[in-house]
Amino acid sequence: MAAKRFGSWYFGWNIVAAATMLTLLTVGMRMGIGPFFLPMVEDLGFSRSLLSGIIAIGMLCYGLGMPIAGYLVSKHGTRPVLLLGNAVVVAASIWTVYARDPISFLLAFGILLSIGLALASPVTLTPVLARWFIRRRGMALFFLSTGSMAGIAVMTPLLNVAIEAAGWQATMLGFAAVYTLFTVPMALLVIRDDAPAHGDQTHEEVAALPAGKRFLAESLKLREALRTSPFWKITLGLFACGFSMNLLGTHGVPMLMDHGFDATTSSLGIGLIGLVAIFSTLALGRISDIVPRKKLLAVIYFVRGLGFFALLVVGAHWELYTAAAIGGIVWAGSIALSSALLADIYGVRLVGVLYGCAYLGHQVGAMISSWLGGWAYEAFGTHWIAFGSAGVVLLMAAVIALLLPPKEFTLTARPATA
């Protein structure tokens, strides 16, 4: 069966649009919680360290929730998982508003809300996009990265305005309401797992395939896939991604200020990376469907690694902005490419749970770099240890990416039945 089209429009792009908006909301809420911080501290009477600890645990739970989300998608499909996640987000938001003691707040805001958001994370949405897209899979998955970058860029100022106008409790409940009004219709009316057998390939492209290539691939069993080297190579790459992204997000501005830049210039320099990344993901998505994905992933890690060394040595404003702009071009591509490679190598049946397990490596890297950035500077008075480590780890990830195998190396073929 060839691609489902309405006129010249492929329905899969409707799913991409819905998935991108869902990602914007979930990632924007989980990663853009800065505006909530001081209002929560003042209202609840928590210390900054206590609330920071609750948020850190929440970040870990967000990562731990992703393998669960991937497993549930593989067993029950995308729609039930999205609706379950919506129910958890609503319950957690209401509980958070009424929680006044640290334990209740940890359970509601730190753990339950993180798990609910993980159930509608890119891990949940990757399998359905991988089913609907073969020819343009890279482009489709890169839109999720665009949603993530836009979520952080858009949701943070919107949440800040809402909190200033109505308070953090009303903003939390308002988010739950908006999230429900969007998620439920999209899950029921747009998200569909019953993709065409050959995805977005046309009749002509399917007919042009060699007879031996017209098959439906069978993935390895999960426990077998977890023991293969490509899974661990991709996981190590995501570890490097999380290590570097969170280090820059947490310690980038302080590092630049310690090197002589003022607060405004430092913030603009870091912000420029995210701004450029929003637009660069579209170009990288197009390229990822043309060139071998593992080579593009290696280039992204390599350039990003050099960028961390560049940030350590820039001295003039134009040098900072140039390094930031170049870094932004490759900032968001590694996650989308990693998920696309997992689908290429292992097939779409297990891509959700495998991506969730691999993304846990991303969160582990993020936790380590958050600690290392502060500890190393206090212990040795330099940012070279943490930021230099990020550069080295990224360069190693570039080499590892080149060692990934060709497509479908683990798959066994059977004659197509569709």
Secondary structure as UniProt FT lines:
FT   STRAND          5..6
FT   TURN            7..8
FT   STRAND          9..10
FT   HELIX           12..31
FT   HELIX           34..44
FT   HELIX           48..76
FT   HELIX           78..98
FT   HELIX           102..105
FT   HELIX           106..112
FT   HELIX           113..118
FT   TURN            119..120
FT   HELIX           122..132
FT   TURN            135..136
FT   HELIX           137..166
FT   HELIX           168..189
FT   TURN            197..200
FT   HELIX           203..208
FT   HELIX           211..213
FT   HELIX           222..225
FT   TURN            226..227
FT   HELIX           229..258
FT   TURN            259..260
FT   HELIX           263..288
FT   TURN            289..290
FT   HELIX           293..313
FT   HELIX           317..329
FT   TURN            330..331
FT   HELIX           333..346
FT   HELIX           351..380
FT   HELIX           384..402
FT   TURN            407..410
//
